[in-house]
Amino acid sequence: MSARKLKVILTRRLPDAVETRMRELFDAELNLADRPFDRAALAEALLRAEVLVPTITDRLDAELIAGAGEQLKMIANFGAGVDHIDIEAAVGRGLIVTNTPGVLTEDTADLAMSLILAVSRRIVEGAAVMARGEFQGWTPTWMCGRKLWGKRLGIVGMGRIGQALARRARAFGLQVHYHNRKRVSAAVEEELSATWWDDLDQMLSRMDVISLNCPATRETHHLVSAERLARLQPHAILINTARGELIDEVALAEAVAAGRLSGVGLDVFE
């Protein structure tokens, strides 16, 4: 007789190859409708699953984890971050929590570089004009963007993704600066020709482009506040491919509307 398979519940659709392999290995319950689980659905899944496979949209707080069934053994997060899971509560229940660090490092760096290019060269704005049928022909001054060569990029968070972005940025002629909790090794600084700033405010006020690549924690919540937005140069571009909670979005919207910031590229929202 074959051994009983673990009951695994997936909260969202995953790539076909992943779902197929999950079905081969486990008693996997798929979310074919791909509708996000609400709080009641999460609570019900925690009562039945031996392994729950959530994503970043699933907020697993202490109350939900406390109500999980005794059979729950693991929360296997599909994604690099775990800020949506109360780790302390999970550990208190004896649960294993896993994530997938490093899997999307290069992809996220690609996306960050794409947003830098799109905002500085006004690609989305130009495409929107074309889509609306409003293009009236080329003129020397229409839809002028800003070149990147020789500009300064300030990376907030010089981990795997920050370093991968720095390598791409150098190819576009950007000068790399960074702020990090700890200074990276001299070898990494030399490879990336990177300048370290121990004072975030000092760095922000001098950069042409700022990219947020740090995790969401209590300390980084609204790291880019109204006060810090006021420190940015009017021609600066702000990029966020990390977590929406890093930016005070109300203050950001006000800064953009008032013309105190040149442009913003966001892959995430609070």
KOLGU-955193 format. One record per residue: residue number from 1; x, y, z of N, C-alpha, C in turn. Coordinates in nm, 2 decimals. Each point is the difference from the previous one (the first is absolute). Layout:
<kolzas>
(NUM,(X,Y,Z),(X,Y,Z),(X,Y,Z))
...
</kolzas>
This chain:
<kolzas>
(1,(0.08,-0.12,0.00),(-0.08,0.12,0.00),(0.09,0.13,0.00))
(2,(-0.05,0.09,-0.07),(0.08,0.13,-0.01),(-0.03,0.08,0.13))
(3,(0.10,0.07,0.04),(-0.01,0.09,0.12),(-0.10,0.11,-0.02))
(4,(-0.07,0.04,0.11),(-0.09,0.11,-0.01),(0.07,0.13,-0.04))
(5,(-0.06,0.07,-0.09),(0.06,0.13,-0.04),(-0.04,0.11,0.09))
(6,(0.09,0.09,0.02),(-0.03,0.12,0.08),(-0.10,0.09,-0.07))
(7,(-0.09,0.05,0.08),(-0.11,0.10,-0.05),(0.07,0.13,-0.01))
(8,(0.01,0.05,-0.13),(0.05,0.13,-0.03),(-0.10,0.09,-0.06))
(9,(-0.02,0.12,0.05),(-0.10,0.09,-0.06),(0.07,0.12,-0.05))
(10,(-0.02,0.03,-0.13),(0.06,0.12,-0.07),(-0.10,0.11,0.00))
(11,(0.04,0.12,0.04),(-0.10,0.11,0.00),(-0.02,0.07,-0.13))
(12,(0.09,-0.02,-0.09),(-0.01,0.07,-0.14),(0.05,-0.10,-0.10))
(13,(-0.04,0.03,-0.13),(0.06,-0.08,-0.11),(0.15,0.02,-0.01))
(14,(0.07,-0.10,-0.02),(0.14,0.00,-0.02),(0.03,-0.05,-0.14))
(15,(0.12,0.01,-0.06),(0.03,-0.05,-0.13),(-0.04,-0.15,-0.01))
(16,(-0.04,-0.03,-0.12),(-0.06,-0.14,-0.03),(0.10,-0.11,0.04))
(17,(0.13,0.02,-0.03),(0.10,-0.10,0.04),(0.01,-0.02,0.15))
(18,(-0.02,0.11,0.07),(0.01,-0.01,0.15),(-0.12,-0.07,0.05))
(19,(-0.12,0.04,-0.05),(-0.12,-0.07,0.05),(-0.01,-0.14,-0.03))
(20,(0.05,-0.04,-0.12),(0.00,-0.14,-0.04),(0.09,-0.08,0.09))
(21,(0.12,0.05,0.03),(0.09,-0.07,0.08),(-0.05,-0.01,0.14))
(22,(-0.07,0.10,0.05),(-0.06,0.00,0.13),(-0.11,-0.11,0.01))
(23,(-0.07,-0.02,-0.11),(-0.10,-0.10,0.00),(0.06,-0.14,0.01))
(24,(0.12,-0.01,-0.07),(0.07,-0.13,0.00),(0.05,-0.04,0.14))
(25,(0.05,0.10,0.07),(0.06,-0.02,0.13),(-0.09,0.00,0.12))
(26,(-0.11,0.08,-0.01),(-0.08,0.02,0.12),(-0.15,-0.01,-0.04))
(27,(-0.08,0.00,0.10),(-0.15,0.02,-0.01),(-0.02,0.15,-0.01))
(28,(0.03,0.05,-0.12),(0.00,0.15,-0.02),(-0.14,0.05,-0.04))
(29,(-0.04,0.10,0.07),(-0.13,0.06,-0.03),(0.03,0.14,-0.07))
(30,(-0.03,0.01,-0.13),(0.03,0.11,-0.08),(-0.11,0.11,0.00))
(31,(0.04,0.12,-0.02),(-0.10,0.11,-0.01),(-0.02,0.04,-0.15))
(32,(-0.07,-0.09,-0.07),(-0.01,0.02,-0.14),(-0.07,0.13,-0.04))
(33,(-0.09,0.05,0.08),(-0.07,0.13,-0.02),(0.10,0.12,0.01))
(34,(0.11,-0.02,0.08),(0.10,0.10,0.03),(-0.06,0.12,0.06))
(35,(-0.10,-0.02,0.09),(-0.06,0.11,0.07),(0.08,0.01,0.14))
(36,(0.04,0.12,0.04),(0.07,0.01,0.12),(-0.08,-0.05,0.12))
(37,(0.06,-0.07,0.09),(-0.07,-0.05,0.12),(-0.03,0.12,0.09))
(38,(-0.13,0.01,0.05),(-0.03,0.10,0.10),(0.04,-0.06,0.13))
(39,(-0.03,0.07,0.11),(0.05,-0.04,0.13),(-0.07,-0.13,0.04))
(40,(-0.13,-0.02,-0.03),(-0.07,-0.12,0.03),(0.05,-0.12,-0.07))
(41,(0.04,0.02,-0.13),(0.05,-0.11,-0.08),(0.14,-0.04,0.06))
(42,(0.08,0.10,0.04),(0.13,-0.03,0.06),(-0.01,-0.08,0.12))
(43,(-0.10,0.04,0.09),(-0.02,-0.07,0.13),(-0.04,-0.14,-0.03))
(44,(-0.09,-0.02,-0.10),(-0.05,-0.14,-0.03),(0.11,-0.08,-0.06))
(45,(0.09,0.06,-0.08),(0.11,-0.08,-0.06),(0.10,-0.04,0.11))
(46,(0.02,0.09,0.10),(0.09,-0.03,0.11),(-0.05,-0.12,0.09))
(47,(-0.13,-0.01,0.00),(-0.06,-0.11,0.08),(0.02,-0.14,-0.07))
(48,(0.02,0.00,-0.13),(0.00,-0.13,-0.08),(0.14,-0.03,-0.05))
(49,(0.08,0.10,-0.03),(0.13,-0.03,-0.06),(0.11,-0.05,0.09))
(50,(0.08,-0.09,-0.05),(0.12,-0.03,0.07),(0.12,0.09,-0.04))
(51,(-0.01,0.05,-0.13),(0.09,0.10,-0.05),(-0.09,0.10,-0.07))
(52,(0.02,0.13,0.04),(-0.07,0.11,-0.07),(0.10,0.07,-0.09))
(53,(-0.03,0.02,-0.13),(0.09,0.07,-0.09),(-0.07,0.14,-0.04))
(54,(0.03,0.10,0.08),(-0.05,0.13,-0.02),(0.09,0.09,-0.09))
(55,(-0.05,0.12,-0.03),(0.08,0.09,-0.08),(-0.01,0.13,0.08))
(56,(0.07,0.11,-0.05),(0.01,0.12,0.07),(-0.14,0.07,0.03))
(57,(-0.10,-0.04,-0.08),(-0.13,0.06,0.03),(-0.08,-0.06,0.12))
(58,(0.06,-0.10,0.05),(-0.07,-0.07,0.11),(0.06,0.04,0.13))
(59,(-0.07,0.08,0.08),(0.05,0.05,0.13),(-0.03,-0.10,0.11))
(60,(0.10,-0.07,0.04),(-0.01,-0.10,0.11),(0.04,0.06,0.13))
(61,(-0.09,0.06,0.08),(0.03,0.06,0.12),(-0.01,-0.10,0.12))
(62,(0.03,0.05,0.12),(0.01,-0.09,0.11),(-0.14,-0.07,0.03))
(63,(-0.10,0.08,-0.02),(-0.14,-0.06,0.03),(-0.03,-0.12,-0.10))
(64,(0.03,0.02,-0.12),(-0.02,-0.11,-0.10),(0.08,-0.12,0.03))
(65,(0.13,0.03,0.03),(0.09,-0.12,0.03),(-0.04,-0.07,0.13))
(66,(-0.05,0.08,0.09),(-0.04,-0.07,0.13),(-0.12,-0.09,-0.02))
(67,(-0.08,0.03,-0.10),(-0.12,-0.08,-0.03),(0.02,-0.12,-0.10))
(68,(0.13,-0.02,-0.04),(0.03,-0.11,-0.09),(-0.02,-0.13,0.07))
(69,(-0.02,-0.10,-0.08),(-0.02,-0.14,0.05),(0.13,-0.06,0.05))
(70,(-0.01,-0.10,0.08),(0.12,-0.06,0.06),(0.08,-0.07,-0.11))
(71,(-0.07,-0.04,-0.11),(0.08,-0.07,-0.11),(0.09,0.09,-0.08))
(72,(-0.02,0.13,0.01),(0.09,0.09,-0.08),(0.14,-0.01,0.04))
(73,(0.09,-0.02,-0.09),(0.14,-0.02,0.02),(0.09,0.11,-0.06))
(74,(-0.05,0.06,-0.11),(0.09,0.09,-0.07),(-0.08,0.11,-0.07))
(75,(0.06,0.12,-0.01),(-0.05,0.10,-0.09),(0.11,0.03,-0.10))
(76,(-0.02,-0.05,-0.13),(0.10,0.01,-0.10),(-0.03,0.11,-0.09))
(77,(0.05,0.12,0.03),(-0.03,0.12,-0.08),(0.05,0.00,-0.14))
(78,(-0.08,0.03,-0.10),(0.04,0.02,-0.13),(0.04,0.14,-0.02))
(79,(0.13,0.03,0.02),(0.05,0.14,-0.01),(0.12,0.02,0.09))
(80,(0.07,0.10,-0.02),(0.13,0.03,0.07),(-0.03,0.06,0.14))
(81,(-0.10,0.09,0.01),(-0.03,0.06,0.13),(-0.09,-0.08,0.09))
(82,(0.01,0.03,0.13),(-0.09,-0.07,0.10),(-0.06,0.11,0.09))
(83,(0.00,0.12,-0.04),(-0.06,0.11,0.08),(-0.15,-0.01,0.02))
(84,(-0.06,-0.08,-0.08),(-0.15,-0.02,0.01),(-0.03,-0.12,0.10))
(85,(0.10,-0.06,0.05),(-0.02,-0.11,0.10),(0.05,0.04,0.13))
(86,(-0.08,-0.03,0.11),(0.05,0.03,0.13),(0.09,-0.12,0.04))
(87,(0.13,0.02,-0.02),(0.10,-0.10,0.02),(0.00,-0.04,0.15))
(88,(0.00,0.09,0.09),(0.00,-0.03,0.14),(-0.11,-0.09,0.04))
(89,(-0.12,0.03,-0.05),(-0.12,-0.09,0.03),(0.02,-0.14,-0.06))
(90,(0.05,0.00,-0.12),(0.02,-0.13,-0.07),(0.10,-0.09,0.08))
(91,(0.11,0.06,0.04),(0.10,-0.07,0.08),(-0.05,-0.04,0.13))
(92,(-0.09,0.08,0.06),(-0.06,-0.04,0.12),(-0.09,-0.12,-0.01))
(93,(-0.05,-0.02,-0.12),(-0.09,-0.12,-0.02),(0.09,-0.12,-0.05))
(94,(0.13,0.02,-0.01),(0.08,-0.11,-0.04),(0.00,-0.02,-0.15))
(95,(-0.04,0.10,-0.08),(-0.02,-0.01,-0.14),(0.13,0.04,-0.07))
(96,(0.03,-0.07,-0.11),(0.11,0.03,-0.09),(-0.05,0.10,-0.10))
(97,(0.08,0.11,-0.02),(-0.04,0.10,-0.10),(0.11,0.01,-0.10))
(98,(-0.03,-0.02,-0.13),(0.11,0.01,-0.10),(-0.04,0.10,-0.11))
(99,(0.10,0.05,-0.07),(-0.02,0.09,-0.11),(0.10,-0.03,-0.11))
(100,(0.00,0.08,-0.10),(0.09,-0.03,-0.12),(0.09,0.12,-0.03))
(101,(0.10,0.02,0.09),(0.09,0.11,-0.03),(0.09,-0.03,-0.12))
(102,(0.03,0.11,-0.08),(0.09,-0.02,-0.11),(-0.06,-0.04,-0.13))
(103,(-0.12,-0.06,0.01),(-0.07,-0.05,-0.13),(-0.02,0.12,-0.10))
(104,(-0.05,0.11,0.05),(-0.04,0.11,-0.08),(0.10,0.12,0.00))
(105,(0.12,-0.03,0.04),(0.10,0.11,0.01),(0.03,0.07,-0.13))
(106,(0.03,-0.08,-0.10),(0.03,0.06,-0.13),(-0.12,0.06,-0.07))
(107,(-0.12,-0.07,0.02),(-0.12,0.05,-0.06),(-0.04,0.14,0.06))
(108,(0.01,0.01,0.13),(-0.03,0.12,0.07),(0.09,0.12,-0.04))
(109,(0.13,-0.04,-0.01),(0.10,0.10,-0.05),(-0.03,0.05,-0.14))
(110,(-0.04,-0.10,-0.09),(-0.05,0.04,-0.13),(-0.11,0.10,0.00))
(111,(-0.10,-0.03,0.09),(-0.12,0.08,0.01),(0.04,0.14,0.05))
(112,(0.08,0.01,0.10),(0.04,0.13,0.05),(0.07,0.08,-0.11))
(113,(0.09,-0.06,-0.07),(0.07,0.07,-0.11),(-0.10,0.04,-0.11))
(114,(-0.09,-0.08,-0.03),(-0.10,0.03,-0.10),(-0.08,0.12,0.05))
(115,(-0.04,0.01,0.13),(-0.07,0.12,0.04),(0.08,0.12,0.00))
(116,(0.13,-0.01,0.03),(0.09,0.12,-0.01),(0.00,0.05,-0.14))
(117,(0.01,-0.09,-0.10),(0.01,0.04,-0.14),(-0.14,0.06,-0.04))
(118,(-0.11,-0.07,0.04),(-0.13,0.04,-0.04),(-0.03,0.14,0.05))
(119,(0.03,0.03,0.12),(-0.03,0.13,0.06),(0.09,0.11,-0.06))
(120,(0.13,-0.03,0.00),(0.09,0.10,-0.05),(-0.02,0.04,-0.15))
(121,(-0.04,-0.10,-0.08),(-0.02,0.02,-0.14),(-0.14,0.02,-0.04))
(122,(-0.09,0.00,0.10),(-0.15,0.03,-0.02),(-0.06,-0.10,-0.09))
(123,(0.04,-0.12,0.01),(-0.05,-0.11,-0.10),(-0.15,-0.02,0.02))
(124,(-0.05,-0.01,0.12),(-0.14,-0.03,0.02),(-0.09,0.12,-0.04))
(125,(0.05,0.12,0.02),(-0.07,0.12,-0.04),(-0.02,0.00,-0.15))
(126,(0.12,-0.03,-0.07),(0.00,0.01,-0.15),(-0.09,-0.11,-0.06))
(127,(0.00,-0.12,0.06),(-0.08,-0.11,-0.05),(-0.15,0.03,0.02))
(128,(-0.03,0.07,0.11),(-0.14,0.03,0.03),(-0.05,0.10,-0.11))
(129,(0.08,0.10,-0.03),(-0.04,0.09,-0.11),(-0.02,-0.07,-0.13))
(130,(0.08,-0.09,-0.03),(-0.02,-0.08,-0.13),(-0.13,-0.08,0.01))
(131,(-0.02,-0.07,0.11),(-0.12,-0.08,0.02),(-0.13,0.08,-0.02))
(132,(0.01,0.13,0.05),(-0.12,0.09,-0.01),(-0.02,0.06,-0.14))
(133,(0.10,-0.02,-0.09),(-0.01,0.05,-0.13),(0.03,0.15,0.00))
(134,(0.08,0.05,0.09),(0.02,0.15,0.02),(0.14,0.04,-0.05))
(135,(0.08,-0.09,-0.06),(0.13,0.04,-0.05),(-0.01,0.09,-0.12))
(136,(0.06,0.11,0.01),(-0.01,0.10,-0.11),(0.12,0.01,-0.09))
(137,(0.10,-0.08,0.03),(0.12,0.00,-0.08),(0.12,0.05,0.09))
(138,(0.12,-0.04,-0.04),(0.12,0.03,0.08),(0.03,0.15,-0.01))
(139,(0.05,0.05,0.12),(0.06,0.13,0.01),(0.12,-0.01,0.09))
(140,(0.10,0.09,-0.01),(0.12,-0.01,0.08),(-0.02,0.01,0.15))
(141,(-0.11,0.06,0.04),(-0.02,0.02,0.15),(-0.12,-0.08,0.06))
(142,(-0.06,-0.08,-0.08),(-0.12,-0.08,0.05),(0.04,-0.12,0.07))
(143,(-0.05,-0.02,0.12),(0.01,-0.12,0.08),(0.15,-0.03,0.03))
(144,(0.08,0.10,0.03),(0.14,-0.02,0.02),(0.02,-0.07,0.14))
(145,(0.07,-0.10,0.00),(0.04,-0.06,0.13),(0.13,0.05,0.05))
(146,(0.06,-0.08,0.09),(0.13,0.04,0.06),(0.09,-0.11,-0.01))
(147,(0.13,0.02,-0.05),(0.09,-0.10,-0.01),(0.05,-0.05,0.14))
(148,(0.04,-0.13,0.00),(0.05,-0.06,0.12),(0.15,0.01,0.02))
(149,(0.07,0.00,-0.11),(0.15,0.00,0.00),(0.05,0.11,0.09))
(150,(0.08,-0.04,0.10),(0.07,0.10,0.08),(-0.09,0.04,0.12))
(151,(-0.12,-0.05,0.01),(-0.08,0.04,0.12),(0.03,-0.09,0.12))
(152,(-0.05,0.04,0.11),(0.03,-0.07,0.13),(-0.12,-0.09,0.04))
(153,(0.02,-0.12,0.03),(-0.11,-0.09,0.04),(0.03,-0.03,0.15))
(154,(-0.10,0.02,0.09),(0.01,-0.03,0.14),(-0.08,-0.13,0.03))
(155,(0.06,-0.10,0.03),(-0.07,-0.13,0.03),(-0.02,-0.01,0.16))
(156,(-0.12,-0.02,0.04),(-0.03,-0.01,0.14),(-0.02,-0.15,0.02))
(157,(0.10,-0.07,0.06),(-0.01,-0.14,0.02),(0.10,-0.07,-0.10))
(158,(0.12,-0.03,0.04),(0.10,-0.06,-0.09),(0.01,-0.14,0.03))
(159,(-0.11,-0.08,-0.01),(0.00,-0.14,0.01),(0.02,-0.06,-0.14))
(160,(-0.05,-0.12,-0.01),(0.01,-0.07,-0.13),(-0.06,0.08,-0.12))
(161,(-0.12,0.05,0.02),(-0.07,0.08,-0.10),(0.07,0.13,-0.03))
(162,(0.04,0.07,0.11),(0.06,0.13,-0.01),(0.13,-0.01,-0.08))
(163,(0.08,-0.11,0.03),(0.13,-0.02,-0.07),(-0.03,-0.04,-0.15))
(164,(-0.10,-0.08,-0.03),(-0.04,-0.04,-0.13),(-0.04,0.13,-0.08))
(165,(-0.07,0.09,0.06),(-0.04,0.12,-0.07),(0.12,0.09,-0.02))
(166,(0.10,0.00,0.09),(0.12,0.09,-0.01),(0.08,-0.05,-0.13))
(167,(0.00,-0.13,-0.02),(0.08,-0.05,-0.11),(-0.07,0.04,-0.13))
(168,(-0.13,0.00,-0.01),(-0.07,0.05,-0.12),(0.02,0.15,-0.01))
(169,(-0.01,0.07,0.11),(0.01,0.15,-0.01),(0.14,0.05,-0.05))
(170,(0.10,-0.08,0.03),(0.13,0.04,-0.04),(0.01,-0.01,-0.16))
(171,(-0.07,-0.09,-0.06),(0.00,-0.02,-0.14),(-0.06,0.12,-0.07))
(172,(-0.09,0.07,0.07),(-0.07,0.12,-0.05),(0.07,0.13,0.04))
(173,(0.12,-0.02,0.06),(0.08,0.12,0.03),(-0.04,0.07,0.12))
(174,(-0.08,-0.06,0.09),(-0.04,0.06,0.12),(0.11,-0.01,0.11))
(175,(0.02,0.10,0.08),(0.09,-0.01,0.12),(-0.08,-0.06,0.11))
(176,(0.05,-0.11,0.06),(-0.07,-0.07,0.10),(0.03,0.05,0.14))
(177,(-0.10,0.03,0.08),(0.01,0.04,0.14),(-0.10,-0.09,0.08))
(178,(0.03,-0.02,0.12),(-0.09,-0.09,0.08),(-0.01,0.03,0.15))
(179,(-0.11,-0.03,0.06),(-0.01,0.00,0.14),(-0.05,-0.13,0.05))
(180,(0.06,-0.06,0.10),(-0.03,-0.13,0.05),(0.02,0.00,0.15))
(181,(-0.07,-0.10,0.07),(0.03,-0.01,0.14),(0.14,-0.03,0.03))
(182,(0.07,-0.08,-0.08),(0.14,-0.03,0.01),(0.07,0.03,-0.13))
(183,(0.12,0.05,0.01),(0.07,0.03,-0.12),(0.04,-0.14,-0.07))
(184,(-0.01,-0.01,-0.13),(0.04,-0.12,-0.07),(0.15,-0.01,0.00))
(185,(0.05,-0.12,-0.04),(0.14,-0.02,0.00),(0.07,0.09,-0.10))
(186,(0.13,0.02,0.03),(0.08,0.09,-0.09),(0.00,-0.06,-0.14))
(187,(0.00,-0.13,-0.01),(0.01,-0.07,-0.13),(-0.13,0.03,-0.08))
(188,(-0.12,0.00,0.06),(-0.12,0.03,-0.06),(0.00,0.15,-0.04))
(189,(0.04,0.09,0.09),(0.01,0.14,-0.04),(0.09,0.03,-0.12))
(190,(0.11,-0.07,0.00),(0.09,0.02,-0.11),(-0.06,-0.05,-0.13))
(191,(-0.06,-0.12,0.00),(-0.07,-0.06,-0.12),(-0.10,0.10,-0.05))
(192,(-0.08,0.06,0.08),(-0.11,0.08,-0.04),(0.03,0.15,-0.01))
(193,(0.12,0.03,0.04),(0.04,0.14,0.01),(-0.10,0.08,0.08))
(194,(-0.04,-0.06,0.11),(-0.11,0.05,0.08),(0.05,0.09,0.12))
(195,(-0.07,0.11,0.02),(0.03,0.09,0.11),(-0.10,-0.02,0.12))
(196,(0.05,-0.03,0.12),(-0.09,-0.02,0.11),(-0.03,0.12,0.08))
(197,(-0.12,0.02,0.04),(-0.05,0.11,0.09),(-0.06,-0.06,0.12))
(198,(0.06,0.04,0.12),(-0.06,-0.05,0.12),(-0.12,0.08,0.04))
(199,(-0.02,0.12,-0.06),(-0.11,0.09,0.03),(-0.09,0.00,-0.12))
(200,(-0.12,-0.06,0.01),(-0.09,-0.01,-0.11),(-0.05,0.14,-0.05))
(201,(-0.03,0.09,0.09),(-0.04,0.13,-0.04),(0.10,0.07,-0.08))
(202,(0.13,-0.01,0.03),(0.10,0.06,-0.07),(0.01,-0.05,-0.15))
(203,(-0.02,-0.13,-0.01),(0.00,-0.07,-0.13),(-0.11,0.05,-0.09))
(204,(-0.12,-0.01,0.06),(-0.12,0.03,-0.07),(0.00,0.14,-0.06))
(205,(0.05,0.10,0.07),(0.00,0.14,-0.05),(0.10,0.02,-0.12))
(206,(0.08,-0.10,-0.03),(0.10,0.02,-0.10),(-0.02,-0.09,-0.13))
(207,(-0.10,-0.09,0.01),(-0.02,-0.09,-0.11),(-0.10,0.04,-0.11))
(208,(0.03,-0.04,-0.12),(-0.09,0.02,-0.12),(-0.11,-0.11,0.00))
(209,(0.04,-0.12,0.03),(-0.10,-0.11,0.00),(0.02,-0.07,0.14))
(210,(-0.11,-0.04,0.06),(0.00,-0.07,0.13),(-0.08,-0.13,-0.03))
(211,(0.06,-0.12,0.04),(-0.07,-0.12,-0.01),(-0.01,-0.07,0.14))
(212,(-0.12,-0.04,0.03),(-0.02,-0.07,0.13),(0.01,-0.15,-0.02))
(213,(0.09,-0.06,0.07),(0.02,-0.14,-0.01),(0.02,-0.07,0.14))
(214,(-0.06,0.05,0.10),(0.01,-0.05,0.13),(-0.13,-0.07,0.05))
(215,(0.01,-0.08,0.10),(-0.12,-0.07,0.05),(-0.09,0.09,0.08))
(216,(-0.13,-0.04,0.01),(-0.09,0.07,0.08),(0.01,-0.05,0.15))
(217,(0.03,0.09,0.09),(0.01,-0.03,0.14),(-0.06,0.12,0.08))
(218,(-0.01,-0.02,0.13),(-0.05,0.12,0.08),(0.09,0.12,-0.02))
(219,(0.13,-0.02,-0.02),(0.09,0.11,-0.01),(-0.01,0.06,-0.14))
(220,(-0.04,-0.07,-0.10),(0.00,0.06,-0.14),(-0.14,0.04,-0.04))
(221,(-0.10,-0.01,0.09),(-0.14,0.04,-0.03),(0.00,0.15,-0.03))
(222,(-0.04,0.05,-0.12),(0.00,0.14,-0.04),(0.14,0.05,0.01))
(223,(0.10,-0.08,-0.04),(0.13,0.05,0.00),(0.02,0.13,-0.08))
(224,(-0.07,0.00,-0.12),(-0.01,0.12,-0.08),(-0.12,0.08,0.05))
(225,(0.02,0.08,0.09),(-0.11,0.08,0.06),(-0.01,0.14,-0.07))
(226,(-0.10,0.08,0.04),(-0.02,0.13,-0.06),(0.13,0.08,0.02))
(227,(0.06,-0.01,0.12),(0.12,0.07,0.03),(0.12,-0.04,-0.10))
(228,(0.01,-0.13,-0.02),(0.11,-0.04,-0.09),(-0.04,0.03,-0.15))
(229,(-0.12,-0.01,-0.03),(-0.04,0.04,-0.14),(0.04,0.15,-0.03))
(230,(-0.01,0.08,0.11),(0.03,0.14,-0.02),(0.15,0.02,-0.02))
(231,(0.08,-0.10,0.04),(0.15,0.01,-0.02),(0.04,-0.03,-0.14))
(232,(-0.08,-0.07,-0.08),(0.04,-0.04,-0.13),(0.01,0.12,-0.10))
(233,(0.08,-0.01,-0.09),(0.01,0.11,-0.10),(-0.12,0.00,-0.09))
(234,(-0.04,0.11,-0.05),(-0.13,0.01,-0.09),(0.01,-0.09,-0.12))
(235,(0.12,-0.03,-0.05),(0.02,-0.08,-0.12),(0.01,-0.15,0.03))
(236,(0.00,-0.03,0.13),(0.02,-0.14,0.04),(-0.11,-0.10,-0.04))
(237,(0.04,-0.12,-0.02),(-0.09,-0.11,-0.03),(0.00,-0.10,0.11))
(238,(-0.12,-0.05,0.05),(-0.01,-0.09,0.11),(-0.05,-0.13,-0.06))
(239,(0.07,-0.11,0.03),(-0.04,-0.14,-0.05),(-0.02,-0.09,0.13))
(240,(-0.11,-0.08,-0.01),(-0.03,-0.09,0.11),(-0.04,-0.14,-0.05))
(241,(0.09,-0.10,0.01),(-0.04,-0.13,-0.04),(0.01,-0.10,0.12))
(242,(0.00,0.06,0.12),(0.01,-0.08,0.13),(-0.13,-0.02,0.06))
(243,(-0.05,0.09,0.09),(-0.13,0.00,0.07),(-0.06,0.13,0.00))
(244,(-0.13,0.01,-0.02),(-0.07,0.13,-0.01),(0.01,0.07,0.13))
(245,(0.01,-0.07,0.12),(0.00,0.06,0.13),(0.12,0.09,0.02))
(246,(0.10,-0.01,-0.08),(0.12,0.08,0.01),(-0.02,0.15,-0.02))
(247,(-0.11,0.03,-0.07),(-0.03,0.14,-0.04),(-0.13,0.05,0.06))
(248,(0.00,0.12,0.05),(-0.12,0.07,0.03),(-0.07,0.04,-0.13))
(249,(-0.10,-0.08,-0.04),(-0.05,0.03,-0.14),(-0.08,0.12,-0.01))
(250,(-0.07,0.04,0.11),(-0.07,0.13,0.00),(0.10,0.12,-0.02))
(251,(0.11,0.00,0.07),(0.10,0.10,-0.02),(0.06,-0.01,-0.14))
(252,(0.02,-0.12,-0.05),(0.05,-0.02,-0.13),(-0.09,0.06,-0.11))
(253,(-0.13,-0.03,0.01),(-0.09,0.06,-0.10),(0.00,0.15,0.01))
(254,(0.00,0.06,0.12),(0.01,0.14,0.01),(0.12,0.06,-0.06))
(255,(0.12,-0.07,0.02),(0.12,0.05,-0.06),(0.00,0.00,-0.15))
(256,(-0.05,-0.11,-0.06),(-0.01,-0.01,-0.14),(-0.09,0.11,-0.06))
(257,(-0.12,0.01,0.06),(-0.10,0.10,-0.04),(0.06,0.14,0.00))
(258,(0.08,0.03,0.10),(0.05,0.13,0.02),(0.13,0.03,-0.08))
(259,(0.05,-0.11,-0.08),(0.11,0.02,-0.08),(0.13,0.00,0.08))
(260,(0.00,-0.05,0.12),(0.12,-0.01,0.08),(0.09,-0.12,-0.03))
(261,(-0.05,-0.08,-0.09),(0.07,-0.13,-0.04),(-0.02,-0.02,-0.14))
(262,(0.10,-0.04,-0.07),(-0.01,-0.01,-0.15),(-0.08,-0.12,-0.04))
(263,(0.02,-0.11,0.06),(-0.08,-0.12,-0.04),(0.01,-0.11,0.10))
(264,(-0.09,-0.10,-0.01),(0.00,-0.11,0.10),(-0.03,-0.13,-0.08))
(265,(0.07,-0.11,0.03),(-0.03,-0.13,-0.06),(-0.03,-0.10,0.11))
(266,(-0.12,-0.05,0.01),(-0.04,-0.08,0.11),(-0.05,-0.14,-0.05))
(267,(0.06,-0.10,0.06),(-0.04,-0.14,-0.03),(-0.09,-0.05,0.11))
(268,(0.00,0.07,0.12),(-0.07,-0.04,0.12),(-0.08,0.12,0.06))
(269,(-0.11,-0.03,0.07),(-0.08,0.10,0.06),(-0.02,-0.04,0.15))
(270,(-0.03,0.10,0.08),(-0.02,-0.03,0.14),(-0.13,-0.08,0.02))
</kolzas>
